[in-house]
Amino acid sequence: MLTNSRLIIVFETGVNEIGEPILKTKSFNNIKTASTDEQLKAVADALTPLQAWTPYKIERNNVYSLEA
């Protein structure tokens, strides 16, 4: 049973001295578990222009309860 969901937006804030991206994560907890992936993508698309960084990836993290 799905018990919790989190929206995670990872931003690229620059590059380090060897050219690898520097990443910063913004997490939004307690997302409604009934939200679809498309709805969360729409929210992420609305939030990313409000940041000063370039979006790198968008993730959804679900937590399930397993009963024995």
C-alpha positions in Angstrom: 0.0 0.0 0.0 1.3 3.4 -1.0 1.8 5.5 2.2 3.9 8.5 1.2 5.1 10.3 -2.0 7.8 12.9 -2.5 8.6 15.1 -5.5 12.3 15.8 -6.1 13.7 18.3 -8.5 17.4 18.2 -9.1 19.0 21.4 -10.5 22.4 21.9 -12.1 24.0 24.9 -10.3 27.3 24.9 -12.2 30.3 22.7 -13.0 33.2 21.8 -10.9 36.9 22.1 -11.8 36.9 18.8 -13.8 33.7 19.7 -15.7 31.2 17.6 -13.8 27.8 19.1 -12.9 27.2 20.5 -9.4 23.7 19.4 -8.4 21.3 20.9 -5.8 18.1 19.0 -4.8 14.8 20.5 -3.8 12.3 18.0 -2.2 8.6 18.4 -1.7 7.3 16.0 0.9 3.8 14.7 1.7 2.6 14.8 -1.9 -0.9 13.3 -2.3 -0.4 9.7 -3.0 -3.3 9.8 -5.6 -1.4 12.3 -7.7 -0.4 11.0 -11.1 3.0 11.3 -12.6 1.7 13.7 -15.2 0.3 16.0 -12.4 3.6 16.0 -10.6 5.5 16.8 -13.8 3.1 19.7 -14.4 3.9 21.0 -10.9 7.6 20.6 -11.5 7.4 22.4 -14.8 5.6 25.3 -13.0 8.2 25.5 -10.2 11.4 25.3 -12.2 11.2 28.7 -13.9 11.0 30.2 -10.4 14.5 28.9 -9.6 17.8 30.5 -10.8 19.2 27.1 -11.9 18.7 24.7 -14.8 16.6 21.7 -14.1 18.6 18.5 -14.3 16.0 15.8 -13.5 12.6 15.3 -11.9 11.9 12.3 -9.7 9.1 10.8 -7.7 9.9 8.8 -4.6 7.1 6.5 -3.4 7.1 4.7 0.0 5.1 1.6 0.3 4.0 -0.4 3.4 4.5 -4.1 3.1 2.6 -6.3 5.3 3.9 -9.7 6.4 
